[in-house]
Structure formats: C-alpha cells, structure tokens
Amino acid sequence: MKEATIPHFLLAAALSLACSFLLMFLLARAEEPMEPRILGRQMPEFGMGMLTMPEATVSDWDFRGQLTLFNVFASWCADCADEQPILMEIAERGDIQVMGLNWMDNRADAIDWLKKIGDPYSRSAFDDDGDLAERLGVSSAPESFIVDQNGMIRYGHVGAITREVWAKTLEPIFMVVAQEELKRVD
C-alpha cells in the first residue's frame, strides 16, 4: 500500500502563506501602542554620555520641567530617517523638547547621519550597549515616548512618527498632558 504524500509545491505554498501571515501580523503590530508595562512609571534612573559630546551627560533629570518626546533612533534604521522631517518640525515648535536615544549604533555613523539628515534633538544619549533601551522595553527602532514635566512616561509609540500619527495620536496626547499639568499647577 502506497502512502499518500503532499506534493512539494503544495507544501512550499502553504509554508509561504504561513510566513506571509506572520509577517503581516508583525508589521501591523509594529504600529500599535506599546505594552503598558512601562507606561505610568518614572523614566528609569540613568546617566550616560551624549552622542555628540561623550564627556557631557544625559540623565533622567533632563526630562524634568518640560514635556518631552523621547525618540529611539539609529543610523541603520530606515524608518528613523523617514521620521526625521516631522521630528524637526516638532522641535522647531519650541513647546515640546525632543530628546533622542541613539540605540545599538556606531557613534561616528550616528553623528554623520544626523549631520546629513538633520538633528532635531536637544540632547541625544548614546546607548551603544542597549541598557537603557532594554529598561524601557524597546524592541525596535524607531520607538518614541511622551514624558511629562515630572519625568513620568505617559505614552509610547512603536514605529515611525508620520504626519498622520503626529496629528491623530501624539499631538492630542501632548495637549492633554499639558492641560493636566496646567490644572495641577493652578
């Protein structure tokens, strides 16, 4: 009696289809808000060298006193380059501090990259070993965090900041956080 076998092309087609669905799931998930495990908590305590001036320090205290968009980026990240123009516009507004975390990168490559495409960051920490990113739960670049005036992480976004993401999600959250701070001060 001969065993029934699945033709190789059907097996290959099924495997290809399964991989396609997995990829679609992962790409869709990349644009979802991040897990709440870090949200509502203080920025982790840290002190590390600035990307452009290693002798200067960036720390969790740099988030105190103003609303901050903390953006995780790398020179090897294509989506990071795509979001730089909108980050430049946000930084030019002046009401939101834009800080960067250069993640798992080569310092010279990152500095050259920012010189070429523009540097929206008031300060950028250099996290070459990924320690701070790991404590923040970063899984990919780019990722961004909204940090309030007290250093509390209020929101996280996985994926590039597009004009649509800024207008429909992040800017309204910044407005709410700013209003909450005004009410708290009054």
N, C-alpha and C positions, 0 to 999 in steps of 0.2 A: 504494500500500500504506500502510495506516494504522499508525502506531507505537503500541505498547502503552504505556499510561500508568497510573500508580498513582493511584488515586483520592485526592483531597486528605485525606479523613478518615482513610484508612489511613496516610498519611504523617504526619499530625498525631498519630495514636495511637502510631505507632512512636517518634516523637520524644519524646512524653510519657513513654512507657515507659522509654526510654533515660535520660531526665533523672531519673526516679524511682529507677532503679537506681543512678545516680551519687550522688544524694542519700543513699540508704540506705547506700552504701559509705562516704561521707564521715562520716556520723553515727556509724556503727559504729566507724570509725577514731578518732573523737574520744575514745572511752572506752578506747583501747588505751594501754599504756605507751609513753612517748616513745622516740624513737630513742636508741640508746646513745652517740651521739657526744659528749654532754656528761657522761654518767654515768661515775663513777670519776675525775672531774677535780676540781680545786680550784675553788671559786667564783671567777669572774673577779675580778680586782682592780677595785674601783670605789669611788668616794666621791661621793655625791650628797645633795642636800638631803632632809630628812624632809618628808613630805607636810604634816604639821600645823605644823611649825616649820622653814621653809626655811633658817634660819640654822644649824640643827643638821645634822650629817652622819650618814648611814648609810653603812657601808662593809663590805667583805668581812670585816673584823676582827670585826664584830658577830656573826659566826657561830661564832667560836672559843669553846670551853669548854662548849657545851651543844648538845643535839640540837635541831634547828630544822626546822619546817615552813615553807617559804618559799612564799607563795601569791601568784600574779599575779592581780590583780583590777582592775576598772574600774567606775565608776558606771553606765556604759551597758550593762553585761553582766548580762543577766537570770539566767544560771546562777550568777553570782557572788553575787547576792542570795540565791539558793536555798541556797547552801552556808554562808552566814554563821552560822546557828544551830549547826551542827556545829563550825565553827571556834571559836565562842565556848566551847563545851563543852571542846574540846581545850585552849584557852588556860587555862581555869579549872582544869584538872588540875594545872598547875604543873610537870610534869616535862618538858614539851616547849615550847620557845619558838616562838611563832607570829609570824613577821615577814611583812610584806606588800611587794609591789612594785606600786604604782599605775601602770598602763601606759596610755600614749596617752590621757590623760584631762585634764579641766579640773580644776585644783586645788580651786577653790571647790565644784564639783559633787561631787567625791570626798569632801571634808570633810563637806559636808551629808549625803551619802549614808550615811557611816559614823555620823554623829550620829543619823540616823533608824533605821538597822537594827542598830546595834551595831558596836563596833570591837574585834575580837579581837586586834589586832596590838600587840606590844610596841613595835615601830618599823615605820614604812612609808616606803620610799624612793619618791620621786616621779620616775618615768621618763617624762616627757612626750614626749621625742623617740624613745623606744623603743630607745635604745642598749644598755642592759644586757639588756633582753628579747631583743634580736637576738643578743647574745653567748651568751645561754643557750639559744637555739634556740626561743624561744617563738613559737608560730604562732597562738595564740588565747587568750582568757581564758574561764574560769579554767584555769590550769595550776599545779601545785604540785611542789615539790622537797623531798626529805628530804635534809638536810645534816647530816653528823655533827659531832662535837665539834672536829674538826680542819679544818672548812671544806670537806670533801670531799662532792661531790654523789653520793649513794648510790642515789637512785631519783627518777623523775619520773612524774607522773601528768597526763594531758591530760583535762580535763573537770572537772565539779563533783565535790566530795567529798560523797558521800552517806553515810548511816549504814552502808550495806552496803559501800561502797568503804573506809570507815574500818575497819570491823570485819574484813573479809575480806582486805584488801590492805595498807593503810598502817599500821595499828596493829601487825600482826605484823612488818612490816619494821622499824618503830621498835624493837620489842622485840629483834629480832636485832641491830640496830646497837648498842643499849645493852649487850647481853650481850658483844658483841665488844669494846666499849670497856672493860668491866669486866675481861675476860680480859687485855687489853693492859696495863692498869694493874697487875694482880697480878704 
